[in-house]
Amino acid sequence: MKAKNKVKSGFIDVVVGLQWGDEGKGKNIDELLSHGAYTGVARFHGGANAGHTIKLGDKTFVGHIVPSGCFHKNIELYIGNGVVVDAVSLIKEKNEIKNLGFDITKRLYVSNRAKLVSHLHPFLDQADEYRRNKLGTKVGTTSRGIGPAYSDVRARRALLVGDVLSPDFAEKEVTLSEFHMNLLNMYQDKYGFEINLGKIKEAKEKWDDAIKELRKLQICDLSLLIQSRLSKGKNILAEGAQAIMLDIDFGDYPNVTSSNTLPANVCLGLGVPHTMLRDVYGVIKAYTTKVGGGNFPSRMKDQTLEKAFQDAGHEFGATTGRPRMCGWLDLFALRHAIVLSGANKIFINKADICLSDKIKVVTGYKSKGKIVKEFPLYLSDVADVITEEMPGWGDANYGINKKQKTSKELSSYLKYIKGKLSDLNVKIISVGTGPDRDHFFNWEK
């Protein structure tokens, strides 16, 4: 008898930011999906504090919680158990995408083990930032309720997405809301935070409406669904939110996000074994940006130049609209992120933006007059940086899509980066030169 051909198991590739977020991962995910190797995109952590901008011709979508891939009609979209789900944001985005001509209802799956962001979590977020600001320790959160939602998860009092289908959901929600109001009263009594009951009532009404719509979505055991897809030879792309340098365990604590951003968290955030993970695509910009609190060692000292980078690169938060601090490429932090993430392939974005005749690259940190050998526990300990300088390239590379057309200055810069990372066994596979889909060129195979 002839043996039956065994179906080859699928794999999961991961796309993560290797800096402080806002590296342009959405565009790279869109490009990866265009090759037809994947059947689904999965969010495995974070919440509506993420922001990704996706363009398709004259259509632009700014998403916060719906996975990238929404413009690919054959791609399934997964929201994993590691995500804290803002129902209002999710339903709003789903409707916006439908208005653009893409109904994702039948290909969107939400884990029943994902956690819900309550209508009071954003107010708790604002209250704690108010407290921190009075103490001089402001983090600079998006005020979307992400930190308080994850706090409830760790304290084992969170609402699960699957709870919305339970007959005792209303009772659970009332119990949690009473606890949250007690916390808000504490912030008011001790720190003077103003509780706006009118806004809270309005938020609750929007939240209740969104929960009704959430019940209509495909809420399921996503771990089983994804493993079923993998067992049939389907491949999935896991989409990181924020970035490695904002990881709650390995970032500049407490100036971090509230979830683990490392690719290792894919296994926990989707419920899959580590044996399913294959390539890790790391995304960086040709320079570095950061938003929020904490030290930023590579920040440009020339404020006029920083403003020019902000304007040229549209460096304003997709979620908050806040201007991002701009700095030179930080190779010391990048090497740290590559080691933590296991990235073996790198996308470099915004290589078309270079607004000075000379550019710098940070190659090391100094603390207390000494060169730092290991990445510091706190970036506030970094007193100065070590830099190397090289020629800039102006706007000569905007929109190019062939390696052969690269200016000699940018080509030298890319070769320099490759050399500095050569011992880490990573490849620079693609370089972005503008916002459009075809504004990139392949660098290494």
N, C-alpha and C positions, 0 to 999 in steps of 0.2 A: 504493500500500500504506500501511496505517496503521502509524505508528511505535509500537513497543512502549513502554509506560510504564516509565520507568526507576525502580527502587526507590530511594527517598530514603535516603541513608546515615544511620545512627544516630549518636548522640553520647554523650560521657561527661561527666557532671557530677561535681563533686568536693565532698565535705564535709570540712572541716578545722576543728580547734580554733584559735582566734586568741589564746589565752592560754597558760597553762602546762599544759594538759591538764585532763581531768576536767570538761569543760564540759557534758556531757550529750548528746554527739553521737548516741548510740544512739537516743534518743527522737526526735530530729529526722529521722534516717534512716528510722526506722519510719514517721513521718508522711509523708515524701516518697514512700515506697513505696506508701502506701495509695491514691495517686491513679492508679496503674496505668500510669505513664509509663515505668517501667523494668522490664527483664526479669532483671537481675542486679545483684549487689553485689560489689565487688572490694576486697580488701585489697592494697595495693601496697607496703607497707614495714612495718618493725617486726616484732615477734614476740609472744610470750605475755606481754610486759611491759605490753601494753595491757590495758585493762579497760573493758567496757561492760555496763551493766545494761539488760536489755530486759524489759518487763512486758507480759503479755497476760492481762487479767482477774486471776485469782488465781495465774497462773503467772509466775514470775520466773526469768530466766536471766542469770547473770553470766558473760559470755564473755571470752576473752583472745585467741583467735586465729581462731575461726570468725567469718566476717563477719556483721554485722547483716543481718537479713532472714531469719533461720532460721525465724521464725514465719510467714512468708509462703510457702505451699506452691507457688506458681507462680514463685518467685524463685530463679534460679541463684546459687550462691555460688562465688566465685573467690578463690584464694590465689595471688598473683602471684610472679614470680621475685625481686622485691625483698624478699620476706619471709624471715625466718629461722624455720624451722618446728620447733617443739617437738612432736615426735610424740606424746609422752606426754600433753601438754595437749590436742592436737588430738583424739586418740581419746577421751579422757575427756569432752571437751565434746560430741563427736558422740553418745556414749552417753547423756549427760545430757539432750540435746535429744530423743533418741528416747524416753527415759522420760517426757518431757513430752508425747509424742504426735506428734512431728514427726521422721520419718526423713529425714535430709538426704543419705543416701548417694548417691542417683541424681542429685542436683543440686549436689553439691560437686565442684569441679575444682581440682586442685593442679598448679601449674606444675612441670614436670620440672627447670626451672632454678632453682627456689627452693632455699635452702640449709638444711641440717639443723643443728639445735642438738644437739650430742652429749651423752652422759650426763655428761661431765666439764666441759662449759662452765659450768654453774652453780657448780661447785666453784672453777673458775678465777675466776669473777666474785666469789665470796665472798673468795677469797684476795687479789685485787687491792684490794677494799674494805678488807680487813684491813691491807694495806700502806699504803693511803692514809690510813686512820684513824691509824696510827702517825705518819704524816708531817703530820697535820693538814689533809689535802686531800680528805677523804671526799666522794664525789659523791652517795651515797644512792641507789644503783641498786636495782632490784627483786630482784637476785640470781637472775634467771632465765636467766643465761648469754648475754644478748643482745650485750653488748659484746665478749666473747671470740669469739662466733660471727661477728660482723661483722669482727673482727680477722683471723680465719682466711680470710674471703672476700677481704679486701684483700691478704692474704699469699699468696693462690692455693693454699691447702691445704684448703679446706672440702669437705665432702661435699655433693653435690647430692641433692635428693629423687629425681631420676631414677636416681641411683646404686643405690638400693635394689633396682632391677630388674636390676642387672648381676651377672653371675656372680662378679666379683672384688670385690663390695661388702665382704665380710668382711675381705679383705686390706687394703683401703683404710682400713677402720675401725680395724683393729689398728695400722696405721702412724700414724694420727692420734692414737689413744689413747696410744701410746708417747710421742709428742711432748708431749701434754698432761700426762702423768705426770711427765715431765722438768721441765716448767714448775712443776707443783705441788711437786716436790721442791726446786726453787729457792726458792719462796716459803717453804717450811718451813725450809730451811737458813739463808736470809738474814734472814727477817722473823719466824720463829717460828710461822708458820701451821700449825695442827694438821691433818694429813691423817687423816681418819676412813675407814679402809679398809672397815669394815662398811657405812657409808652409801654408799660408792662402789659396792660390790658390789650393794647393794639397788637403787641407781639404774640400774645396768647391766641388771639383770634386768627392771626395768620398761620400760626403753628398748628392749630386745630384743623384748619382747612387743608394744610399740607399733609397732615397725618391721614386724612381721609383719602387723599390722592396716593399717598405712599402705600396704602393697603391694596391698591389696584395693581401695583407693580409685582414683578416676579421675585418674591421673597423666598429664599430657599436655603438649603444646606449647601453653601457655595463650595466648601471643601470637597464634598462628594461630586459635585457637578464638574469642577475643574479636573479632579482626578479621573473622572470618566472621560473627559475630553482628551486628556493626556494619554490614557490607555488606548485610545483609538488613533493615536499618532498625530493628534492636533498639537500645535505649538502656540504658546501664549507669551505675550510681552507684559512684564510687570512694570508699572509706571511709578517711579518714586516721586514724592512731593517734597518740597523744600530741598535740602541738600545735606551731604555728609557733615559739613562743618556746623550744622545746626542740630545734629543728633543729640538727644537728651542725655546720653551717657558719654559721648565722646566729643561733643562740641564745647564751646566756651561757656560752660554752665555758670550762672543761670540764664545767660543770654542765648537760649536755644529754643527749639520748638518742643512740643510736648510728647513727641513720639520718637521711636527709633527709626532713623532714616536709612540705616545700612541695609545692603542687599540681604544680609543674613535674616532680616526681619520678614522677608517674603514668605519664609516657611511658616512663621507664626501668624502673619497677617492674612494669609490665604488658606492655611491648613494643608500644606503640601510638604513632602519629605525633601531634604536637602539634595537628594540624588537627582531631583528633577531640574535643578538649576544648571545652566550652561554658561553663556557669555554674560559679562557685566559691561554694559556700555556706560562710560563716564562722560558727562557733558561739562564743558567749561566755556568761558568766554576768553577772548584774546587778552582781555583785561579782567579786573575783578570788581564786583559790586557787593554791597551789603546794605541791608535795611534793618532798623531796630537798634536796640541798645548794645553796649559792649564795645571793646576796643577793636580797631580795624587797622592792623599794622601797616598794610600796604597802601593806605589812603593817600591820594595825591595831596601834596601840601599846597599846591597852587590852586586856590579856589576858583579862579577864572577858568583854568583848564578843566577842573572837575565839572564845572557847570557846562562846559562845551561838550564833554563826554555824555553828561546826562541828557542834554538836548539831542545830540546826534544819535545816541543809542536808545532814545525814548526810555530812559531809566527812571521810570515811575511805577510803583507797585500796581500789579493787575488787580489786587484785592483791595488795597487801601488808597492808592494814588500817591503815596508818599514818595518823595525823591530818594533815590538810592545813593549812598555814598559810593564814589568811584575810586578805584585804586589800580596800581600796576599789577600785572600777573604775579601771584604769590606762589612761587615754586616750592617754598618750604612747606606751606600749608597743603599744596597740591600733592606733594609726595606723601604726606601724612594721610590724606584722603584716599589716595590710590591704594596704599597698604591696608587701610581699614576696610575698604570696599571690595578689594580684589579685582578692581576694574582692569580689563585686559584690552579694551578698545576705547578710543577717545574721539569724541566730536569736539571740534573747536568752533565756536560761533562768534559772530560779530568781528571777524578778522578784517572787515572792510572799514572799521572805525579806528582811525589813528589820527589824532589831531595835533601832534607835535612833531618837530623835526627829529627829536631824540626821545626814545622811550626807555623806561627802566623796567627791570625785572627784579623782584625780591628773591634773593637766594638764601637768606638766613635771618635770624633774629638775635638781638642782643638784650641781655638783662643784667642789671647791676655791673655794667662795664664788661661783661663776658659774653662770648658767643654761645648761644643756646644750642646744645647738641640734640636734645629731645624736645618734642613738641610740648610747650608749657601747659601746665594745668589750667592757668588763667592767663588770658591774653593781656589782661591789665598789667601783668608783670613785664611785658615787652616794652623796653624803653626806646629802642631804635631798631632799624632794619639794615641789612647788608644788601646792596643793589649792584647790578651790572647794567651798563647802558649800551644801547645800539641804535642804529638809524631807524627813523619812522618811515611811513610810506603814504601818508596823506589819504586821499580817496581813490588811489590808483586801482584798487582791487574791488571796487563796488560792482556787484552783480556778475562777476566772472564765474564761469562754470567749467573751466578747464585748467588743470594744473599747469599746463604749458604757458598760460597767460599770466601767471602769478608774477608780481613785481619781484625783483631780486631782493629787495629789503624784506618783504613778507616771507619769501622763500627762505631767506637766511634765518629769520625769526623762528619759523617752523622747524628748521633743521636744528637750531639751537635748543628748542624745547625737547625735540626728540632725543638729542644727545644727553640732556640733563635727566631724562627719564629712562635712559637705555638700560639701566640695571634693574628696572622694575618690570620688564617684559610686557610693555604695553605698546600698542600701535595707534598712531593718529590716522584714523580712517577717512575722516571727512572734515572739510573746513567751510564754514558758512561765510557768505559774503554779502548778505542782504536779507530782507524779510520775506521775499517770495520763495515759493516752493523750489524753484530751480536755481536759486542763488546759493550754490555750493559747488565744491569740486572734490573729487576723491583724491586722497593723498597717498595712503599706503593700502595695499591689498591684503 
